[in-house]
Amino acid sequence: MIFHRITPLLLAASCAAAIAAFPTSAAAQQPARNIIFFLGDGMGPSVITAARIYRGGEDSLLHFERLMERTARVKTYSLDYQTTDSAPSMGAYMTGVKMNNDVISQAGARPIAPGKEGVDQCGTNNGTPAVTILELAKARGKAVGSITTTELTHATPASTFSHTCNRDAVYTIAQQIVPGGAGYNTALGDGVDVLMGGGRNHFTPRDDATNPKGRPDGRDLMAEFAGAGYYVAGTRAGMMSAREGRKFVGIFSATSHLDYAYQRRPEQPTLAEMTGKAIDLLSANPNGFFLMVEGGKIDHALHDTRAKHALEETIAFDDALQLAIERMRAIDPGLQNTLIVLTADHDHTMQINGYPKRGNPIIDIVRDYATGEPKKDADGKTFTTLVFGNGPNRPNARADVDSTVAQSDDYHQETGVHKSSETHGGGDVKLYATGAGSASFKGTIENTRVFDLMKAAAGL
């Protein structure tokens, strides 16, 4: 037997060769210059599974399942509830602080409902602003953006740039992002670089005839944005014409949220288009950027027990993620300087049930594996694969569910407990990550831990 003596020189050479052979490991130690945080509002595990089957079948994968190699489970409870609402859950991701339901990035705040005009009634000594990762990135000279398919003042986007004790103080939230105006959040420095969403009425003066849900204080925040140097748009065409070198705000609906994906009016951009434009604008900053992208209407469809809408919205969200990865790989090969995280803020009560045969449309009634015939419940009635634990569609006496009706665009799935609106679920949600610093995202973690990991990855 021959033994080889390993000299220090040979050992050093071997280590160098090993390091060179794994450039990804070395690159993972570099700070993430860019962070893109994707939030599928209400996109619990059953929604992901159903969307996967809806899009490509049981053995397929969504884009984010295929393209993002790191996974974790996230606990979602808030400071005061087992089942969170979107405000404290997103606040936990953005600030690392557990907050009460309804509170927007305000540590220690009690949720006090706004007055009838939707104006902040928090008062003094009711919590303190919790610094958000968007604010930290801005302070380091990075470009920052927040885009959504909901109103721009809604809980998820608001938690990136605003601080208030109640998510419904929409007029107060709106004024916090207009540089130089009364009530501006000065932690945003010279302003959020890219803002997109819906709910223009929260930014424009009230007019009883043309804008009855407009601002009661009469301020025209869209004009104030323009006065602060922003390029302001209200349509997809306006967004597409935005160019590097100016901040941008696009609010694509006069009132309320953006349209559902498959009912989208042509003047509204898709979430993927919004994401691509945001990356184009933000990536011009040599210091990097932070971008939050919300697929917010997944949640709205689930509250309304319209599963087909929810699955279509999840697919639109998945398309935005795919575009972002492709765009960033062109800018940053190997994502050596970019961290991309995708997760949900909470679950819902939608479930996949009843032993449907493989290949059966996920939104159809349950069919038998051997015969393909509809299965029946204990009362001899057909039922759908997707059902909700609670919500508005609980008949007093069940009737057969017709297959064609069940697969129609606006069918409302049946529910167990009757409520006017389906509630969130309190279960864990999935998290996916890729790029610089993504290896730290693993196991079962608190939602507040996600902030810590993103902050550490970017060296903020």
C-alpha positions as CSV (number, residue, x, y, z in Angstrom):
1,M,0.0,0.0,0.0
2,I,1.4,3.4,-0.9
3,F,0.6,6.5,1.2
4,H,1.0,10.0,-0.2
5,R,2.1,12.7,2.1
6,I,-0.1,15.8,1.6
7,T,2.1,18.9,1.9
8,P,0.8,22.3,2.9
9,L,1.4,23.5,-0.6
10,L,-0.5,20.6,-2.1
11,L,-3.4,21.1,0.4
12,A,-3.6,24.8,-0.5
13,A,-3.7,24.0,-4.2
14,S,-6.4,21.3,-3.7
15,C,-8.6,23.8,-1.7
16,A,-8.2,26.4,-4.4
17,A,-9.3,23.9,-7.0
18,A,-12.3,22.9,-5.0
19,I,-13.4,26.5,-4.5
20,A,-13.0,27.2,-8.2
21,A,-15.1,24.2,-9.0
22,F,-18.1,25.6,-7.1
23,P,-18.5,29.3,-8.1
24,T,-22.1,29.3,-6.9
25,S,-21.1,28.7,-3.3
26,A,-18.6,31.6,-3.5
27,A,-21.1,33.8,-5.2
28,A,-23.7,33.1,-2.5
29,Q,-21.5,34.8,0.1
30,Q,-21.7,38.1,-1.8
31,P,-24.2,40.7,-0.6
32,A,-27.4,40.7,-2.7
33,R,-27.3,44.1,-4.5
34,N,-31.0,43.5,-5.6
35,I,-33.9,42.0,-3.8
36,I,-37.3,41.2,-5.4
37,F,-40.0,40.1,-3.0
38,F,-43.0,38.4,-4.5
39,L,-46.2,38.1,-2.3
40,G,-49.1,36.0,-3.5
41,D,-51.9,37.3,-1.2
42,G,-53.7,34.3,0.3
43,M,-51.8,31.8,-1.9
44,G,-51.8,28.9,0.6
45,P,-50.5,25.4,-0.2
46,S,-53.8,24.1,-1.6
47,V,-54.0,27.1,-3.9
48,I,-50.6,26.3,-5.3
49,T,-51.5,22.7,-5.8
50,A,-54.7,23.5,-7.5
51,A,-53.1,26.1,-9.8
52,R,-50.4,23.6,-10.8
53,I,-53.0,21.0,-11.8
54,Y,-55.2,23.7,-13.4
55,R,-52.3,24.9,-15.6
56,G,-50.4,21.7,-16.5
57,G,-51.7,18.6,-14.7
58,E,-50.8,16.7,-11.6
59,D,-47.2,16.0,-12.6
60,S,-46.4,19.6,-13.7
61,L,-44.7,22.4,-11.9
62,L,-45.5,26.1,-11.7
63,H,-42.6,28.4,-12.8
64,F,-41.7,29.4,-9.3
65,E,-41.6,25.7,-8.2
66,R,-39.3,24.9,-11.1
67,L,-37.1,28.0,-11.0
68,M,-36.6,28.5,-7.3
69,E,-34.6,25.8,-5.6
70,R,-34.8,26.9,-1.9
71,T,-38.0,26.2,0.1
72,A,-39.3,26.8,3.6
73,R,-42.5,26.8,5.6
74,V,-43.6,30.1,7.2
75,K,-45.8,30.5,10.3
76,T,-48.3,33.3,9.8
77,Y,-50.0,34.2,13.1
78,S,-50.1,37.8,14.2
79,L,-49.4,39.4,17.6
80,D,-53.1,39.1,18.6
81,Y,-54.7,36.5,16.3
82,Q,-54.0,32.8,15.4
83,T,-55.3,33.7,11.9
84,T,-53.7,36.9,10.6
85,D,-54.9,39.5,8.2
86,S,-52.7,40.8,5.4
87,A,-51.5,43.9,7.3
88,P,-49.5,42.4,10.2
89,S,-48.3,39.4,8.1
90,M,-46.8,41.7,5.4
91,G,-45.6,44.0,8.1
92,A,-43.7,41.0,9.7
93,Y,-42.0,40.3,6.3
94,M,-41.1,43.9,5.8
95,T,-40.0,44.9,9.3
96,G,-39.2,41.8,11.3
97,V,-41.8,42.8,14.0
98,K,-45.0,41.0,15.0
99,M,-48.0,43.4,15.0
100,N,-51.7,43.3,15.7
101,N,-54.2,42.6,13.0
102,D,-55.1,45.7,10.8
103,V,-51.8,47.5,11.8
104,I,-49.6,48.8,9.0
105,S,-45.8,48.6,10.0
106,Q,-46.4,50.3,13.3
107,A,-44.8,48.5,16.2
108,G,-46.9,48.2,19.4
109,A,-49.9,50.0,17.9
110,R,-53.5,49.2,18.8
111,P,-55.7,49.0,15.8
112,I,-58.1,52.0,15.9
113,A,-60.7,52.2,13.1
114,P,-60.4,55.4,11.0
115,G,-63.1,58.0,11.0
116,K,-65.9,57.9,8.4
117,E,-63.6,59.8,6.0
118,G,-61.0,57.1,6.1
119,V,-58.5,59.4,7.9
120,D,-56.0,58.1,10.5
121,Q,-57.4,58.2,14.0
122,C,-54.4,56.6,15.7
123,G,-53.6,59.6,18.0
124,T,-50.3,60.0,19.8
125,N,-48.4,57.4,21.7
126,N,-50.0,54.6,19.8
127,G,-47.0,52.6,18.6
128,T,-43.9,53.7,16.7
129,P,-43.0,53.2,13.0
130,A,-41.1,49.9,12.4
131,V,-38.4,50.5,9.8
132,T,-39.2,48.6,6.6
133,I,-36.7,46.9,4.3
134,L,-37.8,49.2,1.6
135,E,-36.8,52.2,3.8
136,L,-33.5,50.5,4.7
137,A,-32.7,50.0,1.0
138,K,-33.6,53.6,0.2
139,A,-31.3,54.8,2.9
140,R,-28.4,52.8,1.3
141,G,-28.9,54.6,-2.0
142,K,-30.8,51.8,-3.7
143,A,-33.8,52.3,-6.0
144,V,-37.1,51.0,-4.5
145,G,-40.5,50.0,-5.8
146,S,-43.8,48.6,-4.8
147,I,-46.3,47.3,-7.3
148,T,-49.7,45.5,-6.9
149,T,-52.9,44.4,-8.6
150,T,-54.8,45.9,-5.6
151,E,-55.3,49.5,-4.6
152,L,-51.9,51.1,-4.0
153,T,-53.0,51.9,-0.5
154,H,-54.0,48.3,0.3
155,A,-52.4,46.5,3.2
156,T,-49.6,44.7,1.4
157,P,-48.1,47.6,-0.6
158,A,-48.8,50.0,2.3
159,S,-46.7,47.9,4.6
160,T,-43.7,48.6,2.5
161,F,-43.8,52.4,2.7
162,S,-46.4,53.5,5.3
163,H,-47.0,53.5,9.0
164,T,-50.4,53.7,10.6
165,C,-52.5,51.9,13.2
166,N,-55.2,50.8,10.8
167,R,-55.1,49.6,7.2
168,D,-58.3,51.4,6.3
169,A,-56.8,54.8,6.8
170,V,-56.3,54.9,3.1
171,Y,-56.2,58.7,2.6
172,T,-53.4,59.0,5.2
173,I,-51.5,56.1,3.6
174,A,-51.7,57.8,0.2
175,Q,-50.2,61.1,1.5
176,Q,-47.3,59.3,3.1
177,I,-45.8,58.5,-0.3
178,V,-45.9,62.0,-1.9
179,P,-42.6,63.7,-1.4
180,G,-42.7,67.2,0.1
181,G,-46.4,67.1,1.0
182,A,-48.1,67.2,4.3
183,G,-47.9,63.9,6.1
184,Y,-45.0,62.6,4.0
185,N,-43.1,59.6,5.4
186,T,-39.6,61.2,5.5
187,A,-38.0,57.8,6.0
188,L,-38.5,57.4,2.2
189,G,-35.9,60.0,1.4
190,D,-36.6,61.5,-2.0
191,G,-39.4,59.1,-2.6
192,V,-40.3,55.6,-3.7
193,D,-38.9,55.3,-7.2
194,V,-41.7,53.1,-8.8
195,L,-45.3,52.8,-7.6
196,M,-48.0,50.9,-9.4
197,G,-51.5,49.7,-8.5
198,G,-55.1,50.8,-8.4
199,G,-57.4,53.1,-6.4
200,R,-56.7,56.5,-7.9
201,N,-59.6,58.0,-5.9
202,H,-57.5,57.9,-2.8
203,F,-55.1,60.3,-4.5
204,T,-57.6,62.7,-6.1
205,P,-60.1,65.3,-4.8
206,R,-63.6,64.3,-3.9
207,D,-66.3,65.3,-6.3
208,D,-69.9,64.3,-5.5
209,A,-70.7,63.7,-9.2
210,T,-67.4,62.3,-10.7
211,N,-65.4,61.1,-7.7
212,P,-67.6,60.5,-4.7
213,K,-64.9,58.4,-3.0
214,G,-62.2,60.9,-3.5
215,R,-60.1,62.6,-0.9
216,P,-62.1,64.7,1.6
217,D,-59.2,67.1,2.1
218,G,-59.4,68.1,-1.6
219,R,-55.7,67.4,-2.3
220,D,-54.7,66.2,-5.8
221,L,-51.8,63.9,-4.9
222,M,-51.4,62.9,-8.6
223,A,-50.6,66.5,-9.4
224,E,-48.3,66.6,-6.3
225,F,-46.5,63.6,-7.6
226,A,-46.0,65.3,-11.0
227,G,-44.8,68.4,-9.2
228,A,-42.2,66.3,-7.3
229,G,-40.7,65.1,-10.6
230,Y,-42.6,61.8,-11.1
231,Y,-43.8,60.6,-14.5
232,V,-47.5,59.9,-13.8
233,A,-49.6,57.5,-15.8
234,G,-53.1,56.0,-15.7
235,T,-52.9,53.5,-18.5
236,R,-50.8,50.6,-19.8
237,A,-49.7,52.8,-22.7
238,G,-48.6,55.5,-20.3
239,M,-46.6,53.0,-18.3
240,M,-44.9,51.6,-21.3
241,S,-43.7,55.1,-22.3
242,A,-42.0,55.7,-18.9
243,R,-38.2,56.0,-19.3
244,E,-35.2,55.7,-17.0
245,G,-34.2,58.8,-15.1
246,R,-37.5,59.7,-13.6
247,K,-39.5,58.3,-10.7
248,F,-42.8,56.7,-11.9
249,V,-46.2,56.3,-10.5
250,G,-48.9,54.4,-12.4
251,I,-52.4,54.1,-11.0
252,F,-54.5,52.1,-13.4
253,S,-58.0,52.2,-12.1
254,A,-60.1,55.3,-11.1
255,T,-61.6,53.4,-8.2
256,S,-60.9,50.2,-6.4
257,H,-58.5,47.5,-7.4
258,L,-57.3,46.3,-10.8
259,D,-59.4,43.9,-12.9
260,Y,-59.2,40.1,-12.5
261,A,-56.6,38.8,-14.9
262,Y,-58.9,37.1,-17.5
263,Q,-61.3,40.1,-17.4
264,R,-58.6,42.7,-17.7
265,R,-59.4,45.8,-19.7
266,P,-56.7,46.6,-22.3
267,E,-55.9,49.9,-20.6
268,Q,-54.6,48.0,-17.6
269,P,-51.2,46.3,-17.7
270,T,-50.7,42.7,-16.6
271,L,-48.8,42.0,-13.5
272,A,-45.9,40.6,-15.6
273,E,-45.8,43.8,-17.7
274,M,-45.8,45.9,-14.5
275,T,-42.9,43.7,-13.1
276,G,-40.9,44.0,-16.3
277,K,-41.2,47.8,-16.4
278,A,-40.4,48.2,-12.8
279,I,-37.2,46.1,-13.2
280,D,-36.2,48.2,-16.3
281,L,-36.6,51.4,-14.3
282,L,-35.1,50.3,-11.0
283,S,-32.1,48.4,-12.4
284,A,-30.7,51.6,-13.8
285,N,-29.5,52.4,-10.3
286,P,-25.9,51.2,-9.9
287,N,-26.4,50.6,-6.2
288,G,-29.1,48.0,-6.9
289,F,-32.8,48.0,-5.9
290,F,-35.6,46.5,-3.8
291,L,-38.9,45.7,-5.4
292,M,-42.1,44.3,-3.9
293,V,-44.5,42.6,-6.3
294,E,-48.0,41.6,-5.1
295,G,-50.5,39.3,-6.8
296,G,-53.3,40.7,-4.6
297,K,-56.4,39.5,-6.3
298,I,-55.7,35.9,-5.5
299,D,-57.0,36.8,-2.1
300,H,-60.1,38.6,-3.4
301,A,-61.2,35.7,-5.4
302,L,-60.8,33.3,-2.5
303,H,-62.8,35.6,-0.2
304,D,-65.6,35.4,-2.8
305,T,-65.2,31.6,-3.1
306,R,-64.5,31.8,-6.8
307,A,-61.8,29.3,-7.2
308,K,-61.3,29.7,-11.0
309,H,-60.6,33.4,-10.5
310,A,-58.0,32.5,-7.8
311,L,-56.3,30.0,-10.0
312,E,-56.1,32.4,-12.9
313,E,-54.7,35.1,-10.7
314,T,-52.1,32.6,-9.3
315,I,-51.0,31.8,-12.9
316,A,-50.7,35.5,-13.7
317,F,-48.6,35.9,-10.6
318,D,-46.5,32.9,-11.6
319,D,-45.9,34.5,-15.1
320,A,-44.7,37.7,-13.4
321,L,-42.1,35.6,-11.4
322,Q,-40.9,33.9,-14.6
323,L,-40.4,37.2,-16.4
324,A,-38.6,38.6,-13.4
325,I,-36.1,35.7,-13.2
326,E,-35.5,35.8,-17.0
327,R,-35.0,39.6,-16.9
328,M,-32.7,39.4,-13.9
329,R,-30.6,36.6,-15.4
330,A,-30.0,38.8,-18.4
331,I,-28.8,41.6,-16.1
332,D,-27.1,39.5,-13.5
333,P,-26.1,36.1,-14.9
334,G,-26.4,33.4,-12.3
335,L,-28.3,35.8,-10.0
336,Q,-25.0,36.2,-8.1
337,N,-26.1,39.6,-6.9
338,T,-29.8,39.2,-6.8
339,L,-32.1,37.5,-4.2
340,I,-35.6,36.6,-5.2
341,V,-38.1,35.5,-2.6
342,L,-41.7,34.4,-3.2
343,T,-44.2,33.6,-0.5
344,A,-47.8,34.2,0.7
345,D,-49.0,36.3,3.7
346,H,-51.6,33.7,4.8
347,D,-53.7,30.7,3.8
348,H,-57.4,30.4,3.0
349,T,-60.0,27.7,3.7
350,M,-60.1,26.2,0.2
351,Q,-59.4,22.5,0.1
352,I,-59.0,19.7,-2.5
353,N,-61.3,16.9,-1.5
354,G,-63.3,13.8,-2.5
355,Y,-60.8,11.4,-4.3
356,P,-61.2,12.8,-7.8
357,K,-59.6,10.6,-10.5
358,R,-56.3,11.8,-11.9
359,G,-56.7,14.0,-15.0
360,N,-60.1,15.3,-13.8
361,P,-60.3,19.1,-14.2
362,I,-59.5,20.6,-10.8
363,I,-62.5,22.9,-11.0
364,D,-64.9,20.1,-12.1
365,I,-67.1,17.9,-10.0
366,V,-65.4,14.8,-8.5
367,R,-65.4,11.8,-10.8
368,D,-64.7,8.1,-10.2
369,Y,-61.3,6.7,-11.2
370,A,-62.7,3.4,-12.7
371,T,-65.8,4.7,-14.5
372,G,-65.4,8.4,-14.9
373,E,-68.9,8.8,-13.5
374,P,-69.7,11.6,-11.0
375,K,-69.2,10.6,-7.4
376,K,-72.0,11.3,-4.9
377,D,-72.1,12.5,-1.3
378,A,-74.0,10.7,1.5
379,D,-77.2,12.3,0.2
380,G,-76.7,11.2,-3.4
381,K,-75.6,14.6,-4.7
382,T,-72.6,15.5,-6.9
383,F,-70.0,17.8,-5.5
384,T,-66.9,19.7,-6.6
385,T,-63.2,18.9,-6.0
386,L,-62.6,22.4,-4.6
387,V,-64.6,23.5,-1.6
388,F,-64.3,26.1,1.1
389,G,-64.5,25.7,4.9
390,N,-66.6,28.8,5.1
391,G,-68.0,31.5,3.0
392,P,-71.2,32.9,1.3
393,N,-72.3,29.9,-0.7
394,R,-73.8,27.3,1.7
395,P,-77.2,26.1,0.5
396,N,-79.8,25.0,3.0
397,A,-80.3,21.8,1.1
398,R,-77.7,20.6,-1.4
399,A,-78.6,19.9,-5.0
400,D,-76.6,18.2,-7.7
401,V,-73.7,20.4,-9.0
402,D,-73.7,20.5,-12.8
403,S,-70.3,19.9,-14.4
404,T,-70.6,22.7,-16.9
405,V,-71.7,25.2,-14.2
406,A,-68.9,24.2,-11.9
407,Q,-66.3,25.0,-14.6
408,S,-67.8,28.3,-15.6
409,D,-66.0,31.5,-15.0
410,D,-68.1,32.9,-12.1
411,Y,-69.1,29.7,-10.2
412,H,-68.9,30.1,-6.4
413,Q,-67.8,26.9,-4.7
414,E,-69.9,25.6,-1.9
415,T,-68.9,26.2,1.7
416,G,-69.3,24.4,5.1
417,V,-69.9,27.3,7.5
418,H,-72.0,30.2,6.3
419,K,-70.3,33.6,6.3
420,S,-70.8,36.7,4.2
421,S,-67.2,36.5,3.1
422,E,-64.8,33.5,3.3
423,T,-62.0,34.0,5.9
424,H,-58.3,33.5,5.9
425,G,-56.8,30.3,7.1
426,G,-54.3,30.0,9.9
427,G,-52.0,27.4,8.4
428,D,-48.4,27.7,7.4
429,V,-47.5,29.0,3.9
430,K,-44.8,28.0,1.5
431,L,-41.7,30.1,0.7
432,Y,-39.4,29.8,-2.3
433,A,-36.1,31.6,-2.8
434,T,-33.3,31.7,-5.3
435,G,-30.1,33.7,-5.9
436,A,-27.7,35.4,-3.6
437,G,-28.3,34.5,0.1
438,S,-31.1,32.1,-0.7
439,A,-29.5,29.1,1.0
440,S,-30.5,30.6,4.4
441,F,-34.2,30.1,3.6
442,K,-35.0,26.7,5.0
443,G,-37.0,24.8,7.6
444,T,-40.1,26.1,9.4
445,I,-39.6,29.8,10.3
446,E,-41.4,32.7,11.7
447,N,-42.6,35.3,9.2
448,T,-40.5,37.9,11.0
449,R,-37.4,35.8,10.2
450,V,-37.9,36.4,6.5
451,F,-37.0,40.1,7.1
452,D,-33.9,39.2,9.0
453,L,-32.7,36.9,6.2
454,M,-33.4,39.4,3.5
455,K,-31.7,42.1,5.5
456,A,-28.6,39.9,6.1
457,A,-28.4,38.8,2.5
458,A,-28.3,42.4,1.3
459,G,-26.1,43.7,4.1
460,L,-28.6,46.3,5.1
